[in-house]
């Protein structure tokens, strides 16, 4: 069960990394991620965004801010 959740989180993180662009609003990124992962909660998307920040900070510094913004905006939001 836990392995599946980690796999799902990794897939969402990869999607976030692919979709995130500088200047993209967190709301727009959440909507784009939900198009590919409609079952994902905002909490899962926020966790995946933090994972993306950690994994891509070295390789894509220009995407780091958009990913960080998404993670911060959604981390305490319990809706959806």
C-alpha positions as CSV (number, residue, x, y, z in Angstrom):
1,X,0.0,0.0,0.0
2,X,2.7,2.5,1.0
3,X,4.8,1.6,-2.1
4,X,1.8,2.4,-4.3
5,X,1.3,5.8,-2.7
6,X,5.0,6.6,-3.1
7,X,4.8,5.5,-6.8
8,X,1.7,7.7,-7.3
9,X,3.4,10.6,-5.5
10,X,6.4,10.2,-7.8
11,X,4.2,10.2,-10.9
12,X,2.5,13.3,-9.8
13,X,5.9,14.9,-9.0
14,X,7.1,14.1,-12.5
15,X,3.9,15.7,-14.0
16,X,4.4,18.8,-11.9
17,X,8.0,19.0,-13.0
18,X,7.0,18.8,-16.7
19,X,4.2,21.3,-16.4
20,X,5.7,24.0,-14.1
21,X,6.9,27.1,-15.7
22,X,8.2,30.3,-14.2
23,X,5.4,32.8,-13.5
24,X,2.7,30.1,-13.6
25,X,0.2,30.5,-10.8
26,X,-0.2,27.7,-8.3
27,X,-3.9,27.5,-9.2
28,X,-3.1,27.0,-12.8
29,X,-0.6,24.4,-12.0
30,X,-3.0,22.5,-9.7
31,X,-5.6,22.5,-12.5
32,X,-3.1,21.3,-15.1
33,X,-2.0,18.5,-12.8
34,X,-5.6,17.5,-12.1
35,X,-6.2,17.1,-15.8
36,X,-3.6,14.2,-15.8
37,X,-4.3,13.0,-12.3
38,X,-8.0,13.7,-11.5
39,X,-7.9,11.5,-8.4
40,X,-5.1,13.5,-6.8
41,X,-6.0,15.6,-3.7
42,X,-4.5,19.0,-3.2
43,X,-2.6,17.5,-0.3
44,X,-1.1,14.9,-2.6
45,X,-0.3,17.6,-5.2
46,X,1.4,19.7,-2.5
47,X,3.5,16.8,-1.3
48,X,4.5,16.0,-4.9
49,X,5.4,19.6,-5.4
50,X,7.7,19.6,-2.4
51,X,9.2,16.4,-3.8
52,X,9.7,18.1,-7.2
53,X,11.4,21.1,-5.6
54,X,13.8,18.8,-3.8
55,X,14.6,16.6,-6.8
56,X,14.8,19.4,-9.4
57,X,16.5,22.2,-7.4
58,X,19.9,21.2,-8.7
59,X,18.9,20.6,-12.3
60,X,16.1,23.2,-12.9
61,X,16.6,26.3,-10.7
62,X,14.3,28.3,-12.9
63,X,11.4,25.9,-12.1
64,X,12.1,25.8,-8.4
65,X,10.2,29.0,-7.6
66,X,7.0,27.9,-9.3
67,X,7.1,24.5,-7.6
68,X,7.8,26.1,-4.3
69,X,4.9,28.5,-4.7
70,X,2.5,25.6,-5.5
71,X,3.7,23.6,-2.5
72,X,3.4,26.6,-0.1
73,X,-0.1,27.6,-1.3
74,X,-1.6,24.2,-1.2
75,X,0.1,22.8,1.9
76,X,-2.5,24.0,4.4
77,X,-5.5,23.9,2.1
78,X,-7.7,21.0,3.1
79,X,-10.2,21.5,0.3
80,X,-10.6,18.9,-2.4
